[in-house]
């Protein structure tokens, strides 16, 4: 398969590029820094600034599939500038990607676009599958607009899949890497009371979901990228402490979290019990469905 990716140098993108190359696919990427992407990933890279204009049609013409992962990190303090970048990088960036696809000839056949389980907003103990209502907070509205722009590619005869990514666990980046130091020092613990659900997923399963979205003609629309085993933040903290043989009893207060992360506290201090109903119905088999085993694999 000939695949072009955006956001390829991020945590998910790097792993996905590796998986595509290992199975023999022809991989190219669109990047704001093509030289760095080319050196880091060892693939063809074409320059593109997602918010400045349509993606280059020549980099999309004749490709079988496109994976859209570009987006400003939400794991930072939310200033007004960061909030705008979070929205523009995803919403305007995806609109410009679809504009490039429209100009490509021949066009790709499938667009697999990132999204987020944050689309449901804070839901307490409620279980939410892909039919759940969209929340009304910033992350939910950004995710909804992000998906709307991706779905515009369906009018161009592309099959469109949205992977609503939960909290991807990988030792080399993301939330797990940030938690390892305090937990190893014995000062880790649940965040903001710990009762909120933590929609986690092993990075290998998340990559496999994106690959399935590319490959399987029966897949279209949204799929929750979260493991079948739903756990609270407190459950996750205890499991991580056990995996590291360290205590996990030092709670992080909500006020301290807001001081550290600003509006970004919503990304870790709230959540819902997102379940991967559609992936399971489509026969997807998670390699790491249980948290304890997933952590053992990641930290072993």
MARLUM-239904 format. One line per 4 residues: for each residue x, y, z of N, C-alpha, C. Coordinates in pm, 1 decimal, decimal comma. Atoms other than C-alpha are relative to their C-alpha. Example, Ala and Ser with C-alpha at 12.3 -4.5 7.8 and 13.67 -1.06 7.14 Angstrom:
// MARLUM-239904
89,0:-119,0:0,0:1230,0:-450,0:780,0:90,0:120,0:0,0  -82,0:-119,0:-6,0:1367,0:-106,0:714,0:-77,0:109,0:73,0
***
This chain:
// MARLUM-239904
84,1:-119,2:0,0:0,0:0,0:0,0:88,1:124,8:0,0  -69,5:-129,3:3,6:115,4:356,0:-75,0:-74,8:96,4:92,1  65,8:-76,2:-106,1:43,8:571,7:230,3:75,8:129,6:23,8  -55,9:-129,0:-39,9:100,2:940,0:308,0:-55,4:36,3:136,7
40,0:-35,2:-135,8:93,1:1059,4:669,1:28,2:146,1:28,9  -30,8:-127,0:-64,6:68,2:1392,0:847,2:23,3:-29,5:147,9  -27,7:22,5:-141,0:191,4:1427,2:1204,6:83,7:-123,4:24,9  -71,8:127,4:-4,1:433,7:1143,3:1138,5:113,1:-4,4:101,3
-111,0:1,7:-94,6:702,8:1252,2:1384,1:-46,6:-1,6:146,0  52,4:10,7:-135,7:473,4:1236,4:1688,0:6,4:-142,7:51,0  -6,2:131,2:-64,3:437,3:942,5:1924,2:-68,6:-107,5:-83,2  74,9:99,3:76,5:170,0:760,8:1723,4:56,7:-11,3:-141,0
-48,2:0,6:136,9:303,5:863,5:1383,7:130,5:-75,1:-17,1  -128,0:68,8:9,4:655,5:738,3:1449,5:-18,4:-150,5:3,5  27,4:143,9:-9,9:526,0:398,4:1554,0:-73,2:-51,4:-124,3  76,7:42,8:116,2:282,5:383,4:1261,5:87,8:-6,4:-124,5
-93,1:4,4:113,6:551,1:470,3:1004,9:84,0:-127,4:7,5  -82,4:120,3:-16,3:767,0:190,7:1147,4:-79,0:-125,0:-37,8  82,0:118,2:28,7:480,5:-60,2:1126,4:-29,7:-11,9:-149,3  26,6:2,2:143,5:396,1:37,4:769,1:122,3:-45,4:-78,1
-122,8:38,0:69,8:757,6:5,8:657,7:34,6:-147,0:23,3  -31,9:140,0:-30,6:799,8:-329,1:833,1:-83,7:-97,0:-82,0  82,0:89,2:81,9:514,5:-473,9:630,4:17,0:27,0:-149,6  -36,3:-20,8:139,8:660,5:-336,9:305,8:-75,6:108,4:-72,6
75,2:-106,1:66,1:439,1:-35,4:238,5:91,8:114,0:-43,4  -68,7:-119,4:49,8:554,0:271,9:46,5:-52,2:118,8:80,7  42,3:-103,2:-94,4:546,5:553,7:302,8:61,5:134,4:-36,4  -45,9:-137,6:15,9:571,9:929,7:252,3:-69,8:83,6:106,9
59,5:-83,9:-103,3:502,7:1211,3:497,1:-4,4:144,9:-45,3  7,7:-144,7:14,8:391,5:1572,9:490,0:41,6:60,2:133,8  -55,8:-50,6:-124,9:582,5:1777,1:745,9:37,3:146,8:-12,7  -46,2:-138,8:-3,5:653,2:2135,4:848,6:151,9:6,6:-8,5
-146,3:7,1:6,5:1017,9:2028,5:872,5:38,4:-127,5:-73,3  -22,0:124,4:75,1:1071,3:1777,6:590,9:140,2:-56,9:17,1  -135,7:52,4:-18,4:1448,3:1751,9:641,7:10,0:-80,2:129,4  -4,3:71,1:-127,7:1406,4:1654,7:1006,3:-81,6:-129,3:-7,2
83,8:118,6:12,4:1124,9:1412,7:922,9:69,3:-106,9:-82,7  -70,7:94,5:86,5:1328,7:1252,0:645,9:112,5:-69,4:76,2  -111,2:56,4:-76,1:1626,2:1204,1:875,1:-49,3:-90,5:112,3  49,2:76,7:-113,9:1421,1:1077,5:1169,7:-70,7:-128,5:-41,1
85,6:111,8:37,6:1193,0:841,8:977,9:54,5:-83,5:-114,8  -56,4:73,3:112,7:1396,4:741,9:672,6:-95,8:-19,0:-115,0  98,3:9,8:107,3:1109,9:809,4:431,9:-2,8:130,7:-78,8  18,8:-121,7:78,7:1022,3:1059,2:160,2:-82,0:100,1:80,3
71,1:-103,5:-74,3:909,5:1387,9:314,3:-17,6:123,5:-86,8  34,3:-119,0:78,0:737,9:1687,6:153,8:-41,8:109,0:97,2  32,1:-110,3:-89,2:709,1:2028,0:318,0:-144,3:46,4:-12,7  136,9:-54,1:-2,8:365,5:2152,4:423,5:-28,3:56,1:138,0
48,2:-62,7:-122,9:237,9:2393,3:688,2:-152,4:-15,2:2,2  142,3:35,0:6,9:-111,3:2258,2:771,5:-96,9:117,2:4,7  95,5:-109,4:-13,8:-270,8:2592,2:860,2:16,5:108,6:-105,6  -29,1:-108,8:94,0:-129,0:2793,3:570,9:-66,0:-15,3:-135,3
61,0:19,2:131,0:-299,3:2638,9:268,9:-14,9:-147,1:-31,5  24,0:139,8:35,4:-398,7:2318,6:87,2:127,4:-83,8:-2,5  -112,3:92,9:8,0:-173,2:2017,2:114,2:41,1:-16,6:-146,1  -46,2:14,3:138,6:43,1:1962,9:-197,0:-61,5:-122,1:-67,5
72,6:107,4:67,0:-166,4:1757,4:-437,1:94,4:-106,1:-55,2  -93,4:96,2:59,8:140,9:1597,3:-592,8:48,6:-103,0:101,5  -41,7:94,9:-103,2:224,7:1432,3:-260,1:-112,8:-95,8:37,5  116,5:81,6:-30,7:-125,5:1280,1:-243,6:-51,0:-77,0:-120,9
46,8:64,5:122,4:-190,0:1184,7:-605,3:58,9:-140,7:-11,2  -45,3:136,8:20,3:-171,2:812,2:-667,7:24,9:-78,1:127,7  -16,6:71,7:-126,2:-153,5:721,8:-299,7:-126,4:-81,5:28,6  115,8:82,8:-34,3:-379,3:445,6:-171,1:-73,0:52,7:122,8
61,7:-46,4:-122,7:-438,1:593,6:171,7:74,2:115,8:61,3  -57,0:-113,4:-72,2:-377,7:898,3:389,4:-35,5:-16,9:147,5  23,7:0,1:-144,0:-339,0:905,4:767,5:27,7:139,6:52,0  -8,6:-138,0:-47,5:-399,6:1238,9:938,4:16,7:2,5:151,7
-30,7:-2,6:-142,6:-229,6:1277,7:1277,4:48,9:136,1:47,2  -55,8:-130,6:-35,9:-123,0:1641,9:1272,6:-85,5:68,8:105,6  72,8:-75,0:-101,3:-215,8:1849,1:1576,7:90,8:45,6:112,5  -73,4:-54,7:-113,1:-73,5:2071,2:1848,4:-24,4:-85,4:124,5
12,8:80,8:-120,7:-7,5:1881,4:2172,1:-96,7:64,7:98,8  87,9:-51,2:-105,7:-279,9:1916,2:2436,8:65,6:-14,7:137,4  -67,1:23,4:-127,5:-35,7:1808,3:2708,8:91,2:114,0:39,8  -76,6:-118,7:-36,6:78,3:2159,5:2795,1:-95,1:100,7:64,2
83,9:-103,8:-58,7:-45,4:2468,5:2977,9:-74,3:74,3:-110,3  83,7:-57,5:104,6:-331,9:2620,7:2782,9:-6,8:152,5:10,5  14,3:-143,9:18,6:-267,3:2983,6:2704,7:-101,1:23,0:-111,7  90,6:-30,8:111,0:-496,0:3162,0:2458,9:62,5:-42,6:-132,6
-68,2:39,1:123,8:-233,4:3100,7:2189,7:-3,4:-150,7:-19,6  0,5:145,6:10,0:-214,8:2728,6:2268,7:-139,2:-51,9:-35,3  137,0:41,2:32,8:-594,6:2692,4:2261,6:-28,5:19,5:-148,8  21,6:-27,0:142,6:-602,2:2853,0:1918,8:77,9:-98,5:-85,2
-82,3:93,9:77,1:-318,3:2629,9:1796,7:-57,9:-140,9:4,2  63,0:131,7:-10,8:-494,6:2316,9:1927,3:-113,7:-12,3:-100,7  111,7:2,5:94,8:-802,5:2406,3:1722,5:46,9:11,1:-144,7  -37,7:-25,9:139,0:-637,5:2543,9:1409,7:79,0:-115,2:-59,9
-82,6:107,6:54,3:-384,2:2263,4:1373,7:-83,9:-120,7:-39,2  85,7:113,9:30,8:-662,0:2005,3:1374,0:-110,3:34,7:-99,4  118,0:-31,8:81,9:-962,0:2178,7:1217,7:42,0:60,4:-134,4  -46,2:-59,8:126,4:-801,0:2409,5:962,0:97,4:-93,1:-71,2
-95,4:92,1:61,7:-521,0:2158,5:905,8:-68,8:-112,1:-76,1  71,8:107,2:68,9:-766,4:1881,9:818,0:-76,4:53,1:-120,1  68,6:-61,0:115,4:-967,9:2115,1:596,0:97,4:18,2:-116,7  -100,0:-20,4:105,1:-649,2:2199,6:405,9:51,3:-132,2:-56,6
-39,5:131,7:50,1:-554,4:1832,3:381,9:-103,1:-51,1:-99,7  105,6:45,5:91,0:-890,6:1748,6:225,2:0,8:81,8:-128,5  -11,3:-82,0:121,6:-846,4:2040,5:-16,1:110,3:-53,7:-90,8  -106,0:59,9:79,1:-518,3:1883,9:-126,9:-42,8:-131,2:-62,1
51,2:126,6:53,3:-687,1:1546,2:-168,2:-92,7:25,5:-118,1  93,4:-31,7:108,6:-957,7:1706,7:-382,6:73,7:33,4:-128,7  -76,5:-39,8:118,5:-690,9:1844,9:-616,8:87,6:-111,9:-54,2  -87,9:110,4:41,8:-501,7:1513,2:-639,0:-67,9:-85,9:-106,4
52,9:87,3:105,3:-541,6:1290,3:-941,5:105,9:-103,9:-38,9  121,2:53,6:-62,7:-587,5:1002,7:-895,2:1,1:20,7:151,4  13,2:-24,0:-144,1:-718,3:1051,5:-544,4:24,0:-127,7:79,4  -7,3:116,2:-89,2:-647,2:823,9:-248,6:-138,4:-62,3:18,5
125,3:71,4:-19,4:-911,4:570,0:-157,5:-52,8:9,2:142,5  42,6:-0,1:-139,8:-917,7:608,8:221,3:75,7:107,4:76,6  -59,4:-94,0:-94,2:-853,9:875,4:483,1:-28,6:-51,5:140,5  13,2:37,3:-140,4:-788,9:758,4:839,6:48,9:118,9:81,2
-31,5:-123,9:-70,0:-799,8:1062,2:1062,8:-3,5:-20,2:150,3  2,2:0,4:-144,8:-711,9:1103,5:1426,2:-119,1:77,5:52,4  100,5:-73,3:-75,6:-974,3:1216,8:1673,0:30,6:-31,1:145,4  -28,6:21,3:-141,5:-1009,8:1179,0:2049,8:-124,5:-44,5:74,5
112,3:36,7:-86,1:-1226,8:1011,0:2311,3:-49,9:120,0:78,7  44,5:-123,9:-61,1:-1242,4:1362,5:2453,5:-120,0:61,3:-68,7  116,9:-51,3:70,7:-1520,0:1421,8:2200,0:-126,0:-13,9:84,2  118,9:21,4:-81,4:-1765,6:1294,5:2463,2:-6,5:94,2:120,1
-4,0:-87,7:-115,6:-1657,6:1545,6:2727,6:0,9:-79,3:130,1  4,7:68,2:-130,0:-1653,4:1466,9:3102,4:-134,4:-70,1:18,5  124,4:77,0:-9,3:-1908,7:1188,6:3159,6:-14,5:-77,1:130,5  11,7:69,9:-127,2:-1846,2:1067,1:3512,9:12,5:-150,0:-16,9
-2,0:146,2:5,9:-1929,0:695,8:3548,3:-69,6:-55,6:-124,2  76,7:45,0:116,2:-2126,7:682,1:3223,1:89,7:-71,9:-100,5  -69,5:70,8:107,8:-2015,1:427,4:2964,2:-41,3:61,2:-132,5  30,4:-62,5:129,3:-1987,2:583,6:2618,5:64,9:-79,0:-112,4
-53,9:59,1:121,7:-1949,1:410,2:2286,3:-6,3:103,4:-111,3  -10,7:-94,9:110,0:-1924,8:565,4:1942,8:-130,9:73,7:-29,9  127,2:-69,8:17,1:-2292,3:662,7:1951,4:-25,1:106,7:104,2  17,6:-97,5:-106,5:-2239,2:888,1:2253,2:-7,0:142,4:-52,1
15,4:-140,0:39,7:-2332,5:1255,3:2235,2:132,3:75,2:16,1  -118,4:-85,9:-6,9:-2066,7:1520,1:2177,8:-9,8:90,0:122,7  -2,7:-87,9:-115,5:-1962,9:1712,7:2488,5:2,5:146,4:-40,3  5,2:-143,2:30,0:-1965,5:2090,1:2519,7:125,1:75,1:45,1
-123,1:-67,9:-39,0:-1612,2:2160,5:2646,6:89,3:20,0:-122,7  -86,9:-35,3:112,1:-1322,3:2281,7:2432,1:49,0:-122,1:-75,6  -53,3:117,6:67,5:-1169,4:1941,2:2360,4:-107,7:-71,2:-80,3  108,9:67,2:70,3:-1505,1:1792,9:2265,6:-37,0:74,0:-128,2
37,2:-77,6:117,5:-1589,6:2075,8:2027,8:109,0:-2,9:-106,9  -109,7:11,6:97,0:-1244,8:2064,4:1867,5:-6,1:-135,1:-70,6  5,2:132,9:59,7:-1275,5:1688,7:1814,4:-117,0:-12,6:-97,2  116,5:6,7:88,8:-1623,7:1724,9:1664,0:25,9:74,7:-130,9
-31,2:-76,3:121,1:-1507,2:1995,0:1421,6:108,6:-69,1:-82,4  -107,5:76,4:64,4:-1196,1:1789,3:1341,9:-60,5:-113,0:-84,2  63,7:110,5:71,8:-1414,0:1490,9:1246,2:-85,1:50,7:-116,1  83,0:-54,1:107,2:-1649,9:1708,9:1043,3:85,0:32,8:-123,0
-87,2:-32,8:112,7:-1361,1:1833,5:829,5:51,3:-126,0:-68,5  -45,6:125,1:60,1:-1232,5:1478,4:779,4:-111,6:-64,9:-82,3  111,6:63,0:69,6:-1578,2:1356,1:679,1:-29,1:65,1:-134,8  20,0:-65,4:129,5:-1579,4:1610,3:395,8:65,5:-79,6:-112,9
-65,3:81,1:102,9:-1349,3:1366,6:213,5:-92,3:-108,2:-53,4  94,2:100,8:48,6:-1642,2:1123,3:185,2:-69,3:47,6:-127,3  61,6:-54,9:121,3:-1793,5:1356,9:-74,9:92,3:-12,0:-120,2  -96,8:20,0:107,7:-1475,6:1295,5:-278,8:19,7:-147,8:-29,7
-0,1:145,9:21,2:-1549,3:919,6:-278,3:109,6:-72,3:77,1  -93,0:69,0:-87,7:-1298,8:837,3:-5,3:-78,0:-68,0:112,6  47,6:61,3:-123,5:-1375,2:595,5:272,7:69,7:73,0:114,5  -56,0:-80,9:-108,5:-1326,3:794,7:594,1:-18,5:-73,5:133,1
-0,2:63,9:-131,6:-1235,4:644,3:931,8:57,9:99,8:100,6  -54,2:-82,9:-107,7:-1189,3:841,8:1255,8:32,2:-89,8:118,0  -41,2:74,1:-118,6:-990,4:681,1:1537,3:-0,1:97,2:117,7  12,8:-86,9:-118,0:-1099,5:847,5:1860,8:96,1:-50,2:108,4
-109,2:50,1:-82,0:-774,9:801,8:2047,1:-18,8:33,9:147,1  -5,5:-22,4:-143,1:-765,9:758,3:2422,2:141,3:40,4:39,9  -133,6:-33,8:-49,0:-451,1:799,2:2632,5:94,5:-111,5:-40,7  -90,5:101,1:54,5:-182,7:614,7:2436,9:116,3:-22,5:95,5
-107,7:34,4:-92,6:62,5:432,7:2661,6:119,7:-53,4:-76,6  -126,0:41,0:61,4:420,9:406,7:2539,6:112,6:48,0:89,8  -106,9:-41,0:-91,5:746,7:417,9:2735,4:81,7:117,6:-49,0  -88,7:-102,5:55,2:911,5:665,8:2500,1:-66,0:136,6:-15,5
63,8:-130,2:14,0:660,3:950,7:2519,7:-141,7:-2,0:51,7  138,8:-10,0:-40,3:317,3:1075,3:2609,8:-18,7:-6,5:150,4  38,4:-6,0:-140,8:137,2:1040,9:2942,1:81,4:-94,8:86,7  -71,2:97,3:-82,3:316,0:726,1:3062,9:141,5:48,0:30,9
-135,9:-48,9:-23,1:663,3:873,0:3018,4:0,3:110,9:105,5  6,5:-109,5:-95,9:558,8:1183,3:3215,6:-28,0:-49,3:141,5  34,0:52,3:-132,3:426,2:969,3:3501,1:110,7:-84,4:61,4  -97,2:96,0:-51,0:724,2:736,6:3532,4:91,0:59,7:107,3
-95,1:-56,5:-97,2:960,1:974,3:3715,9:-61,5:16,0:138,7  55,4:-11,6:-135,7:728,7:1069,7:4006,1:-35,3:-134,4:61,2  34,1:129,9:-55,8:610,4:710,3:4044,4:124,6:-74,6:43,9  -124,4:66,7:-38,6:964,7:577,2:4047,6:61,3:62,6:124,5
-47,6:-67,6:-120,6:1045,5:834,5:4315,4:-91,9:-22,9:119,7  91,9:29,5:-108,1:752,3:711,6:4521,1:-95,9:110,9:33,5  90,0:-112,3:-26,9:550,9:1031,9:4490,0:-112,5:6,6:-102,8  110,4:4,4:94,8:301,2:921,7:4227,6:-130,3:-35,9:68,4
129,7:34,1:-56,7:-68,2:880,3:4285,6:-112,9:48,2:-87,6  116,0:-38,7:81,0:-420,4:945,8:4160,5:-11,6:150,8:-14,7  14,6:-141,1:33,0:-507,5:1279,4:4002,0:-141,7:46,4:31,9  128,1:-67,1:-23,0:-787,6:1507,3:4125,4:-106,1:-93,6:55,5
94,4:91,3:-63,8:-950,6:1242,6:4344,0:4,4:-140,2:-54,8  -20,1:131,8:58,4:-890,3:955,5:4101,7:-125,0:-74,1:-40,9  123,3:72,5:32,6:-1256,6:868,5:4042,6:-35,3:6,8:-147,9  30,9:-14,0:141,3:-1261,5:982,4:3680,2:61,0:-115,6:-80,0
-49,3:111,5:81,5:-1218,7:718,2:3410,9:116,5:44,0:-88,2  -127,7:-22,2:67,0:-890,2:687,5:3225,2:0,0:-88,3:-125,3  14,2:81,6:121,1:-944,7:571,4:2862,4:134,9:-30,5:-64,9  -135,3:33,2:41,8:-604,7:408,2:2808,7:0,5:-97,5:-117,9
-20,1:101,4:104,2:-469,9:202,6:2518,2:149,7:-19,5:-20,5  -139,6:32,5:30,8:-138,7:26,4:2453,3:32,1:52,5:-139,5  -36,9:-59,6:128,7:46,8:196,7:2167,5:-6,1:-101,1:-114,3  4,8:100,3:107,3:69,7:-131,6:1972,8:-142,4:-22,4:-47,6
139,9:16,9:40,6:-308,4:-171,7:1976,6:-50,5:122,7:-74,6  43,5:-121,0:70,0:-358,1:189,0:1872,6:52,6:1,0:-143,4  -56,2:8,8:134,8:-123,5:145,7:1576,3:-76,4:-103,3:-81,8  74,9:104,2:71,4:-307,9:-174,2:1485,2:-137,7:49,4:-42,7
128,7:-57,1:39,4:-637,9:17,6:1483,8:14,2:87,6:-124,5  -22,1:-83,0:118,6:-496,8:269,8:1236,9:26,9:-86,4:-123,2  -27,0:89,3:112,7:-365,2:-11,0:1016,9:-128,4:-66,3:-48,6  126,3:63,8:38,4:-702,9:-184,5:1023,2:-89,8:99,9:-72,6
76,9:-102,3:68,6:-868,3:142,9:928,7:44,1:19,9:-143,5  -51,6:-10,6:136,7:-643,0:165,4:625,4:-40,1:-120,4:-85,5  7,4:123,4:77,6:-683,3:-196,5:519,8:-140,1:-53,3:-23,4  128,2:70,3:0,3:-1041,4:-300,7:591,7:-109,2:88,8:-59,7
102,5:-78,5:69,1:-1304,2:-173,4:347,5:-129,8:8,1:78,0  122,7:-3,2:-79,8:-1574,6:-249,5:605,5:4,8:106,7:108,7  -13,4:-101,0:-106,0:-1439,2:15,8:841,1:-26,7:138,4:-55,9  22,9:-140,5:31,0:-1581,3:366,8:815,2:-66,7:64,6:120,3
56,2:-70,4:-113,4:-1687,1:633,3:1060,8:88,4:-10,2:122,6  -81,7:-8,6:-121,2:-1572,7:665,1:1423,3:21,5:-134,1:68,6  -35,4:116,1:-81,2:-1396,3:397,8:1630,6:73,7:49,9:123,6  -69,4:-38,7:-121,9:-1298,9:444,6:1993,0:133,1:-73,8:11,3
-133,1:56,3:-18,4:-925,1:391,5:2037,0:32,1:-10,3:147,1  -20,6:22,4:-142,7:-944,5:271,7:2397,5:-9,7:-149,3:25,7  0,5:142,5:-32,8:-882,1:-67,7:2556,9:-135,1:-42,9:55,5  130,0:46,7:-51,6:-1180,2:-286,2:2653,1:-12,7:10,7:151,0
6,7:-6,1:-145,9:-1088,0:-277,5:3024,5:-2,3:145,2:45,7  13,1:-137,4:-48,1:-1216,8:49,4:3168,2:52,7:8,5:142,7  -53,9:-18,9:-135,0:-1026,2:175,8:3472,3:-10,6:147,2:37,8  -5,0:-137,5:-47,7:-1039,1:486,0:3687,9:145,0:44,7:11,8
-134,5:-51,8:-19,8:-741,5:711,6:3739,2:63,3:-62,2:124,3  -53,1:64,0:-121,2:-706,3:562,9:4088,6:44,8:-143,2:-30,6  -37,5:136,3:38,4:-705,8:208,6:3944,0:130,1:0,2:-79,8  -120,1:-6,8:83,0:-445,8:311,3:3688,8:122,9:29,0:86,3
-112,9:-35,4:-86,3:-223,4:469,7:3954,9:45,8:-119,9:81,5  -35,9:118,8:-77,7:-236,3:155,6:4168,5:70,3:-103,6:-87,9  -60,8:98,2:89,7:-156,0:-66,3:3869,1:141,3:41,8:-39,6  -132,9:-47,5:36,7:137,9:152,9:3766,4:95,5:-13,0:118,5
-83,5:17,4:-118,3:269,9:154,2:4123,8:42,0:-145,0:18,1  -34,3:142,4:-11,7:252,2:-226,9:4135,6:100,5:-41,6:-106,1  -91,3:37,6:108,2:425,2:-257,3:3798,2:141,6:48,8:27,4  -131,1:-57,5:-30,4:708,4:-36,4:3924,6:48,6:-38,5:139,6
-34,5:38,6:-137,6:707,9:-188,3:4276,3:25,1:123,3:86,4  -10,3:-124,5:-74,9:656,9:159,3:4418,2:-137,6:37,0:55,3  130,2:-43,9:-51,5:383,5:317,4:4633,0:-67,2:96,6:-96,9  77,2:-91,5:86,2:106,9:512,8:4458,5:-108,3:64,6:83,9
94,8:-52,1:-98,6:-54,3:700,7:4743,7:3,4:152,0:12,4  -11,4:-145,8:-9,9:42,1:1065,9:4686,3:-93,3:64,7:-100,7  95,7:-56,5:95,1:-267,1:1227,9:4531,4:43,8:135,7:-51,8  -24,9:-130,4:60,4:-233,3:1522,2:4293,5:-130,6:79,0:6,8
126,2:-74,2:-12,9:-498,3:1780,9:4394,5:-39,9:68,4:-129,7  49,8:-65,7:120,3:-717,0:1934,5:4127,1:55,7:141,8:-14,0  -53,4:-135,8:6,1:-594,8:2284,7:4219,1:143,5:0,3:-51,0  -138,7:6,8:44,8:-230,6:2185,2:4174,2:6,7:-36,0:-148,0
2,5:39,3:141,0:-316,0:2021,4:3842,3:-34,2:119,5:-88,0  37,3:-117,8:78,3:-483,4:2339,3:3719,0:113,7:101,3:-4,8  -113,4:-92,4:-1,7:-183,5:2547,2:3828,0:109,7:-45,4:-95,8  -104,5:53,8:86,2:48,6:2314,8:3636,2:-40,4:1,7:-146,6
42,6:22,6:138,1:-157,6:2252,7:3325,6:-96,5:104,4:-53,5  99,4:-93,4:47,3:-404,9:2539,7:3309,6:-122,0:-75,8:-49,9  115,1:68,6:58,0:-697,6:2440,3:3088,1:30,1:-141,6:-40,6  -37,6:135,1:37,6:-501,6:2130,9:2987,3:-27,6:-101,9:107,3
35,6:94,5:-106,0:-599,6:1978,1:3321,4:-118,2:-86,6:-41,1  115,6:78,3:45,4:-918,5:1864,1:3147,1:43,2:-128,4:-67,8  -46,7:117,9:71,7:-709,4:1617,5:2949,7:31,1:-116,0:93,4  -35,6:105,7:-93,8:-605,3:1427,4:3262,8:-89,6:-1,8:122,2
82,4:-8,7:-119,8:-847,6:1543,8:3530,8:-144,8:-33,7:-21,9  137,8:37,0:29,0:-1170,3:1449,6:3357,4:0,7:-110,2:-103,2  0,0:106,4:98,4:-1282,7:1174,0:3129,2:-128,5:-77,1:3,6  117,4:84,6:6,0:-1536,9:911,3:3043,9:42,0:-144,1:-19,0
-24,4:142,1:13,4:-1564,1:536,8:3031,5:-23,8:-39,9:-145,4  14,3:27,8:142,6:-1510,3:509,2:2655,1:31,0:-146,5:-28,3  -18,0:141,9:32,3:-1548,7:155,4:2521,7:8,6:-17,8:-151,5  -22,4:17,7:144,1:-1436,3:24,0:2177,9:-104,5:-91,2:-63,8
107,6:87,9:48,2:-1774,8:-120,8:2079,6:15,3:-33,4:-147,7  0,4:24,9:144,7:-1737,4:-79,0:1702,4:120,4:-83,6:-43,0  -116,8:81,3:35,2:-1384,9:-220,1:1685,0:-24,4:-146,9:33,7  28,1:138,0:-39,8:-1494,2:-530,6:1876,9:-105,0:-62,3:-91,5
102,0:51,9:91,0:-1802,8:-568,2:1657,7:57,3:-33,1:-136,8  -65,3:25,8:128,9:-1575,7:-554,6:1352,5:111,2:-103,9:10,1  -93,1:110,5:-12,2:-1364,5:-839,0:1487,2:141,7:36,5:38,7  -135,8:-39,2:-39,7:-1065,1:-640,3:1610,3:35,8:-68,7:130,8
-46,6:67,7:-120,3:-863,5:-834,8:1867,8:113,6:80,5:62,8  -102,1:-74,9:-72,4:-671,3:-631,7:2123,0:108,6:-94,9:50,0  -111,7:79,7:-51,2:-326,5:-770,4:2198,7:20,8:23,7:148,9  -21,5:-36,7:-139,9:-324,2:-591,1:2534,1:-129,8:56,9:58,0
128,7:-50,8:-48,1:-682,0:-568,5:2665,2:-1,9:29,6:149,4  -1,8:-15,7:-144,9:-587,6:-576,6:3035,9:115,9:90,6:40,6  -98,3:-100,9:-36,0:-400,3:-294,2:3205,9:126,1:-59,4:62,1  -118,5:53,8:-67,2:-169,1:-499,9:3427,3:96,4:-62,8:-99,7
-86,2:64,4:100,3:-39,1:-703,0:3132,9:59,8:104,0:-93,3  -49,9:-104,0:90,0:-10,7:-394,0:2912,8:116,6:74,1:63,9  -108,4:-69,6:-67,8:202,7:-214,1:3172,5:123,5:-88,0:11,9  -114,2:90,9:-8,6:419,1:-522,0:3221,0:73,8:-6,5:-133,5
-62,5:3,5:132,5:479,4:-533,2:2845,0:76,1:129,5:-28,4  -61,1:-129,5:29,4:557,6:-160,9:2821,5:123,0:27,9:85,5  -107,0:-32,3:-94,6:786,6:-151,3:3123,5:100,7:-113,2:17,6  -87,8:114,1:-17,4:949,5:-491,7:3092,3:134,2:14,2:-70,1
***
